[in-house]
Amino acid sequence: MDNIILIVGPTGVGKTSSSLETAKKIDGEIISADSMQIYKEMDIGTAKIMAFEMEDIPHHLIDIINPDEEFSVRDFDEMSDIAINDIISRSKTPIIVGGTGLYINSIIYDMDYNESDIDIALRKELWDFYEKNGEDELYNMLLKYDSEAKVEKQNIKRVIRAIEIAKNHGKVKAFSEMKFKNKYKINMFVLCKDRAILYEMINKRVDYMINNGLVEEVKELLAKGLSKECQSMKAIGYRQIISYLEGEYDLKTAVDIIKRDSRRYAKRQLTWFKRYENAIWIDVDSLDPKQVAEIIINESGLIDK
């Protein structure tokens, strides 16, 4: 059975640098499992790796669709499967890197896409409901459809997705109910940091985005006809800057909210990854990316080339 490596973790933990070092050591190629880095022209707010930073390591599933297009977990599953098989066919190791939990699930589990097809009209209706009534009322709506739903209330996108599935197909499946694909030998690593250190790094990352043109990036996207109704523009960083540009609050407030929401997102990611019983957690506080790569390679039983 062919080996694949999954390097996951919260935003800002250092997945990119560790994955590059791992790929260099085992002649691997990287597949992004990030639901925002799929979009073209959205570089700053997604902390997207640039071509000159890739160090000649091939990267897949970055810049694959326009910001006004929809993209589903099914799409990611199909495209990542093609990429994995292509990489393996060339005797290289696929390294899946990212923090989008549902994308990671699609690598590990056989997903029932009858429960995952997008209902665009319902999704817009739910976003409108959230903007008018807030997260508490939206979450209460979910509980009416699925009283046992295991979704964090603050994760608005996930709550909306859960309502979409529950309303159309019944309860959202728990991890324990999903079947493994068993197509590859999966070596999964969760990178983590001391919470205070991680949050400070997230704050600094947001400042870096602002100082390097996030506001201008959002303005350019809006000038090209994108609206806040687009799936891509609802992401953390983009929706807050749109609110600033619309006069809802000043820039400092927008930046503070981006930092807060990014920290909350990181917390939700950590909660999500704790559900993977076979994952190996690596505390990267005192490790550099090369040391992290060495741990990943050794634990995977792969050979440093």
N, C-alpha and C positions, 0 to 999 in steps of 0.2 A: 504494500500500500504506500502510495506516495506521501511524502511529508509536506505539510504547509504550516506556516508560522502565522499566528495572529498576535499582533502587538497592539493592545488596546489600553485605554486609560482616559482620565478626565482631560478636558481642554487645558493646555498650558503645561502639561507634565513632562514633555520632552520626547514624545513618540517619534517625531520626525528625525531628530538627530540619532536616536538609538536605532531606528529602522535603517537609516543610511549606513551606519557602521556594521549592522548585521548583514545587510545586502552585500557590502564590499567583501566581507570575510567569507561568505558562502556562495558568491556568485549568484545572488538572488535578484529578483525583480519585485517591485513594490506595487501593490494594488490599494488604492485609497478606498477606505470605507467611511467616508465623511460625506454627509448629505448636503453640504454646502460647497465643497470643492469640486463638485460636478459641474458647477455653473461657470460659463465663460464670463469674463469682464467683472467678476466679483472676486477680487484678489486680496485687497487690504482687510476687509471685514471678516474674511474667512481664514486669515493667516495662511494663505495658500503658499506652498513651496514654489519658488520660481525656478525656471529652467536652469539658471546659472548655479542654483543651490543643489541641484540633483546629483552633482558629481558623476555624471555619465551613467547613473543608475536608471534604467528604464522605469517609468511610472505609468500606471494605467488608471483609467476612470477619473481623470482630472480634466476639467475643461471639455466636457463631452456634450453639453446641451446649452442652449441659450437661456437667459434668466427668466424669460416669459413662458418657458415650457414646463410641463408637469413631469415628474419623475417618481416612480413608485418603488417599493421594496422588490416587487416582481421584476422590474426593469434592472435593478441592481443585481438581483440573483442571477438573472440570465446573462448579463454582461460580465459579471465577475466569474461566472462558471466558464465562459469562453476564454477569459484572460488566464484563469488558473490552468486550464487544459493546454493553452498555447505555451505558457511558461514551462510547464512540465514536459511538453513535447520536445522542448529544446534543452532538456536535462538541467534545468535551473529550478530554484526553489521559490515558490510564490510566498510573498510576505504581505499579509493583509494588515493594513495599518489604519486605525481610526477610532472614533468614539461614538459612532451612531449605532445604538444598541440593536435596532431592528435589522440593520445591514449585517451586523455580526451574527444575529440569529439566522439569517438566510444562508450564511456560510455553513453553519453548524447543523441546522435542523431542516427537515422537509417541511416547508411552509404550505399551508392550505390557502392558496390565493383566491379561492372563492370567498374567503373572509377578508381579503386584503385589497380587492379592487377599489379604485378611487371613486367616490361619489362627490363630484365637484360641486354640484348644487347644494348638497347637504353640508359640505365642508364650509362653503361660503356663509351659509345660514348660521352655522355654529360659531364661526369667527365673529359675525355681526352680533350674535347673542352675547358672546364673551365681552366684546367691546362695550356693549350697553349695560351689561349686568354684572360683570366681574367673574373672577375665578371660582368663588364660592358657589354661585348659582350654576355655573357651568358644571362643576363637579357634582353638585346635587342632581343635575340632569343625568349624568353618567350613572349614579347610584340607583336611579329609578329604573334604568335598563339592566344594570348588572350590579347588584348590591354587594358582590364579592370582588369587585374589580380591584386589582392591585396596581394602581397607577398613582403617582405622586400628583397631588392637586395642583402644584405650581407648574407642572410640565404641561403647559396649555396645548401644545401640538399633540402630545401623547393622549391627553384627555379627549381632545376632539377626535383623534384617530380611534380611540376606544369606543366613543359614542357611535361613530360611523359604523364600526364593525358590529357593535352590540345591537344597534337599531336595525341593521340589515340582516344580520346573521346569528344573533344570539351572543352568548358570553365570549369574551376574549380568552383564548386558551392560556393556561398557565404553563411555565417552562416544563413542569413535571409531566404534562400531557403531550408534549411534542416528541416526535421521533427523530433520532439522529440520522443524518444522511449516510454516514459510514462509507463515504467515497474516498476520504483521505485520512491520513494520520494527522490529527489536529494538535498542534503544540501551541497552547494559548498562554499569553503572558499579560498580566495587568500591571502597568507601571503606576506607582503611587508615591506621594510625598506627604510630609507633615502638612496637615491641613492649613496651618497659618502661613507656612512658606508657599504652598500652592496658591493660596488666595492672594498673597502679595505679588506673585509672579503673574497672576491673571490681571491684577490691577495695572501692573507695569505694561503688560501686553496691550491692554486697552489704550493706555496713554500713547504707546508706540503707534497704534493704528490711527489715533486722532492726529498725532504729529506728522504722520506720513500720508495723510490725505483721505481718510475715510469719508469726511464730509463731502469732499470733491467727488469721490467715487460715487456716492449716493446721488449727488446732484446730476452727474453724467448719466446715470441709469434712468433717473426720472425724466431727463431731457430726451431720452431715446424712446419715451412712451411707456416705460414700466410704471406700475402703480403699486400702492401698498396692498392691493388685493392679490398680487402675484405670490405664489408659494415662496419664491426665493426671497422676496422683500419682507416677509414676516419673521425672518431670522433675527436672532440677537445681534445688535449692532446696527442693522439696517432699519428696523422698524423704529428704534429710538431716535435715530438721526432724522428719519422722515417726520416724526412728531416734532422734533426741534425745528425743522425747516417749515413746518406748518404753523409754528408759533405756539405750540401747546406748552412748551417750556424752553428755558434757555439752554445753551450748550453745556454748561457745567452740570446742570441737572440731568441732561441726556447722558453725559459721560458717567455720572454716578449710577444711573439706572443700568447702563450697559455693564458696568463692573458688578453691580449687585446681581443682575440676571445671569451673568457669566459664572459667578461664584455659585449661584443656586444650581445652574446647569451642571457644573462640575460635581456638586454634591449628588445630584440625581444620577449622573453617570456612575459614580462610585457605588451607589446603592444598586444600580442595575448590574454591574459587573460582579458583585458579590454573589449573584445567583448562579454563576458558572462554577460548579463544584470542582471541576478538573483544572481550573485555571491556576497558574503559578503566579503569585504576587511578588513583585520586585520593588522594594523600597529604594528609590533612586536618590535619596537625599545626599548620600555620601559617595555616590558613584558617578563617574563620567560616562558618556555614551559608549565608549569602547568597552568599558567594564560591563555595562548592561548587555552589550552585544555578546560578550564572552559567556555570560550567564545563560542567555537565550540559546546560544549554540550548544553549550555543554548540556543543558537540560533537555534539548531536543535530540541529542545524540547525533548531531550533524558534524561534519568535518570542516574545520577552518581551512579554507583554500588559500 
